Amino acid sequence: MTSTQNQHENVVRFITAGSVDDGKSTLIGRLLYDTKSILVDQLESLSKTKHARVTSSDAGVDLALLTDGLEAEREQGITIDVAYRYFSTPRRKFIVADAPGHEQYTRNLVTGASQSDVAVILVDATRVDLNTTPATLLAQTKRHAAIVHLLGLRHVVFAINKMDLYAFDEKVFDTIKTAIEDLTQKIGLAKPTLIPISALLGANVVTASKNTPWYKGPTLLEWLESLDTSPESEKLSLRFPVQYVARQDGSASDDFRGYLGEIESGSIRKGQKIKVLPSGSEATVTEIYLGNRSSSKQTNGNNAVDSAETGQAVAIQLSEDIDVSRGSLFISAEDSHPPVLSKQFSADLCWLDSEPLSLSRKYALRHTTNTVGAKVKNIQQVLDVQTLSQASDVHALSTNEIGRVDFILQKPIVTDLFNQSQRTGAFILIDEATNHTVAAGMIREA
């Protein structure tokens, strides 16, 4: 196993999702507190804050304030921006994103989730309607579950929070479990993990609770520590989008020409034969440099390597000068499942802007290092978050809605489908008039 793989497997990036007041910030605060990741002066400062959400807890402070860094967040009692926190245990290191639960900040959730491997979706047990069959979950819980599924997060756990307010009643947990299993079946999410917790009291978060003898599964932290988070992209074929073509300025004796970018999937090695798309030209890799070759120290070859892997920024030299520019894609010449060159495709779109999607408006589609003009040809269907059904007679896509959309591009792009490669099958959409990022998309058919 390589050092890069070891690094990935030792780090878990996860996001907490769910509706407002489900307890996301409190949960993260509990994880930080119980893993002893909080400094003494931080605790003393929080104990004196004027914007506490609760009057007391085992920690003696409002644990939610450990993540609510903005004054506006503390005053309103809601999370506005994505807050990143770090903690570790003897087994793993963790990077956690506390995403806003309010519908208004769905775009922040999408941003945080796109950088995560794992989603912890909190469900406030007291806000689930237990009088229906199945029990009725909040709309935001459904929306967030749909989003993390669309974004392709590999591991999802539903933490049923505030079980202490039901005296840790097993029947309540089972009723909510049935509703969540119904939800995940409808949106196509694999069989989820469910854990009964109380973030405020710390039950089944880091330490197993004596109040849930009927629950035989892991605590939330144990579950997080057990995950395989080695990137799926390491198992895929080479995908190297060229970000910049570097040429020497004439001051050096050699005629250096290098192609800079980040390896999105797979690996590359000296002597490997690669193909450049969309031109189809082939060449052999002669040198690989970590970072670039801009300094004299680097020019002496001190950062030259024999191979590089997913996630590494490199400069690559080829055996001959061929047609390569920003937006070109390097793949293995022996790739048995190469990406496709397409000018039209269908994608799942999460609409983030306050202005609805317009069929007449011009957009810029940013895919890897490539940006092309794009128009929406058709809206196939829109997800109804309440019923989880797909409406095919809808001709608009509004803020926070999710739909299947057909695109036509100004020029073709080289792409994988999202279920084949999340890095080269995803894109963002930018309104050319306002320069706003209006949507995040996942390519499903090309």
Beta strands, then each sheet from edge to edge (+ up, - down):
strand 1: 11-17
strand 2: 83-88
strand 3: 93-98
strand 4: 118-124
strand 5: 155-161
strand 6: 193-196
strand 7: 240-241
strand 8: 244-247
strand 9: 257-262
strand 10: 267-269
strand 11: 273-277
strand 12: 281-290
strand 13: 304-305
strand 14: 307-309
strand 15: 313-318
strand 16: 329-332
strand 17: 340-351
strand 18: 363-367
strand 19: 370-384
strand 20: 389-391
strand 21: 402-415
strand 22: 426-431
strand 23: 437-445
sheet 1: 2+ 3- 1- 4- 5- 6-
sheet 2: 7+ 16- 11+ 12- 13+
sheet 3: 7+ 16- 11+ 12- 15+ 9- 8+
sheet 4: 10+ 14-
sheet 5: 20+ 19- 18+ 22- 23+ 17- 21+
end
